[in-house]
Amino acid sequence: MAGVRLEAITWDRLGDLLAERLLDLEPADGSPWPRIAFDGAPAARPGDLAERVAEALRTLGRPSLVVGTEGFLRPASLRLEHGRRDVDAYFDGWFDTGALWREVFGPLEPGGDGRVLPDLRDPATDRATRSPYVRLRPGSCLLLHGPLLLRHWFPFDLTVHLRLSPGALRRRTPETDHWTLPAYERYEAETDPAGAADVLVRADDPRHPAWSG
């Protein structure tokens, strides 16, 4: 993040500016559905920003669908095979990336039918949600939020990374989840999400974000 100039902003204003940016966003691969990542640890609350952008898009007359990766966890029998606090499993095997490709990104490829599954599995009950498919009409935006998103080669047209400093990440992560922190250290080292993202949001102070877009 060295050398990046960040400007103070409010969350509402950030949501508005991102929504305005999406109005003119044209996918490079010719898909009629822009796909946007809101990447960040749960403590950074990337889903909140995705919802703000969705609301701003509604005001502007642009439909969107917010999808969280927590709805695409692999079954507990697989992701907890090596215990409940296995960092490598969290980094590599908690989220069902195959299902995300099949049920979310595949239908939004050029020539796709736009029929997206918003979630697959309830993270609390570990059972299938049986949610109905949602058909996105051309021009609708997919707003996908979750952690560790920028390491999977998903075909995003715009990426937003909500960054927490190591200290803020530790403070804002529940103590019962501190075992996941090494996974984010590895993510920083291997992926450099702050440098890779199109838009960087510093979220150390939840009341006073800053951004560079």
N, C-alpha and C positions, 0 to 999 in steps of 0.2 A: 504494500500500500504506500510505500515511500514515493514521494513526488506527486501523488494524486491530490488534486485540490478539491476539497469538499466544502459544500455550502450548507449552512443551516436551513432547515425547512420544517414545515409541519407535516404530519402524516396525511392530513386531508389534502394539502396542496400537492404533496408527492403523488397521491393517488390520482388527482386531477391531471397532473402533468404527464404521468405515465399513460393514462387513458387517452389523452390527446395525441400522444406519440403513436399509440396503437392504431389510431384511425387511418394513418397513412402507411402502415406497415404492410409490405407485400412480401410473402414468403419467397425465398430465392428459388425454391424447387418447383414453384408454380402451384402449390397447394392453395385452395381458396380459404383455408382456415389457419390464421396465424397462431403459433404455438409459443407460449411465453412461460419461462421458468421463474419461480420465486423461490430461490434457493437459500436455505439457512437452517441452523440448528433449531429445534423446537423452542429453545429459550429466546430466540430472536423473533418468533411469531410470524414467520413468513405468510402463513395463511391469513392473518389479519390484513396484511397489505394486499394480498390477492383479492380479498373481499372488498376492500376499499376501491380498488381499480375496477372490479366488476360493477360496483354501484355507480361509479363515475361513468363507466361505459353505458350503463342503462340510461343515465341522464342524457347522454349524447346520442342515444338511439342505436347503439351497437350491442348486439347480444353477445353473451359469453357464458362459459361454463367453468366453474371453479372445481378443481379436482385435487384432493390431497393424497399423497402417497401412503398415509397411514391407513387408507382404505384398501391398499394393495400389499399388505403384509403377507409373507408366506405363512403357511400353517405353523402353529406353535411347535408341532412335532418335528418340523424341519429347522426352523430358525433357532430353537432352543435345544437342539440335539446335543450340543457341547456345553450346556449349562445356560443359566439366565444372564450371565455377565461375561460372555465370551466376546471380546472386542473384535476379533477377526470376523466372527459370524455377523456381528452388527454391521461391520463395514462392508462385507461382501454378500451376505445372505439373508438379511432381514426382509428386504423388499423384493416383491415378485416382479422383477424387471421384464421377464418374459410376458407376463400378463399385461403390463403397461404397454409394451410394444404391440401386443395383439389386440387389446381392447380399447386402447386410447390413441396411440400414434398411428397404427395401421389404418384405421378408418379415416384418418385425416390426411393421408398421403394423396398426392395428385391422382384423381380417378377414384378415390375412396367414396364411401357412401355417407360419411359423416355420422355414423351411428356409434356412439361412444358409451361405454359402461362407466358410470361415475364412481363406482366402488365395487369391490369384490368380496371383501371379508371385513367383518366387524372386529376392530382391534380389541374390544373388551371381552367379547364372547368367543372369539376365534371361530365363528360360524359364518357361512356365506350370507351376504346381506340380501341377495335376491333382488337387488334394485333393478328397476327397468332401465333399458337402454334409453339414451337421449340422442335424438337426431339433431345435429347442428346444421343449420342452413348455411350456405356459403357466406363467408364474411364474418361468421361468429369466431370469437377468440377462445382458445383453450388456455386457461390460467392454472398451471400445475404448480403446486407448492409442496415443499418437503426438504429434508436434509440430504446432503451428498449428491445432489442432482447432476452436477456438472461433470461427473466422471463416467457417465454411461453412454455418451455419444447419442443422446436423444436429439431429434431434429428440431431443436428450438430455433425460433426466428428472432427472439430477444431473450436475454438472460439478465435477471436481477438477483444480485447476491446481497443478503443482509448479513453484515459482518458484526461479530462481537469480538472484542479483544479477549485474550485468554482469561484475564481476570474477570471481566464482565460475564463471560460464558460460564465460568465456575460459579460466580455469585448467583446467577439467574437460573442455573440448572438445579433442580431439586437434588438434594444429597443422595437420594436413592438412585439417581441416574448419573452420578459422577463417574461411574465405571465406563460410560460412553465417551468421556472426554478425550482419551487417547485416539479414538477414531477420528475426531475432528482435527487433532494435531496431525495425524497422518494425511487427512484430506488437504489441509493447508500445504503440507510439504509436497505432496504428489500432484495436486491439481491446481493450486494457487487460484482458488475461486475469485478472490478479490481482483486479481489481474486478468482473469479469463472472462469475467462477466462484462456485459455491455453497460450495465448500470450497477454502481456500487452504493450501498446504503450502510452507513455506520449507525448501529442501533444500540450502542453501549448505554446511553441514557434513553429509556423508553419514552420519555416526555419530549426529548429534543433530538430528533434524528438529524443526520447530515447526509448529503448525497453528492455523487458525481455522475452525471449522465451524458 
